[in-house]
Amino acid sequence: MQTLWNLVYATLGLASEPKDLTLLQISCRGVIVFFASLFMVRLGDRRSLAQKSAFDLVLIVIIASVLARAINGSAPFLPTLGGALIIILLHRGLAYIVCLWPAVGGLLKGRPVVLVRNGRPDPKAMHAQLITADDLEEDMRLSLKTEDKGEIGVARLEPSGDISFIKGKKAS
């Protein structure tokens, strides 16, 4: 068993300084981190990669940063994988709490902001969210295939950063 551990230790360069890692060692680390990441993301929230809220984006950025350190050797390999797993489990736990107490979701994920109601843009809300009239019109053209604000019942800036539109009574 000790011989196997010594082989793994040498293959992954677990005792090496980052500058001394070979292409083979970094490649092996990358393969292990790839499969470990896949496992962790599957263990965590499947939707976190599909969502674009700050809550989910923070997870992706942190996990990418942490796991890059495992590959390049700037942090200890196994503890870094363990730390990434803990972060993903924390994200999953917080997502569960949000399901139990939706008010917490507003704090973690944010709330939608109404930008247009009954065809009338809300300049204060748009300014507060740094949405220009051009931004709104672009999303109208892309989503609703229209340039007529009168067709919009409600437009909201969603926590994901997307603008959603609900057609108003004037729309056919």
Secondary structure, 3 states (H helix, E strand, C coil): CHHHHHHHHHHHCCCCCHHHCCHHHHHHHHHHHHHHHHHHHHHCCHHHHCCCCHHHHHHHHHHHHHHHHHHHCCCCHHHHHHHHHHHHHHHHHHHHHHHHCHHHHHHHCCCCEEEEECCEECHHHHHHCCCCHHHHHHHHHHHCCCCCHHHEEEEEECCCCCEEEEECCCCC
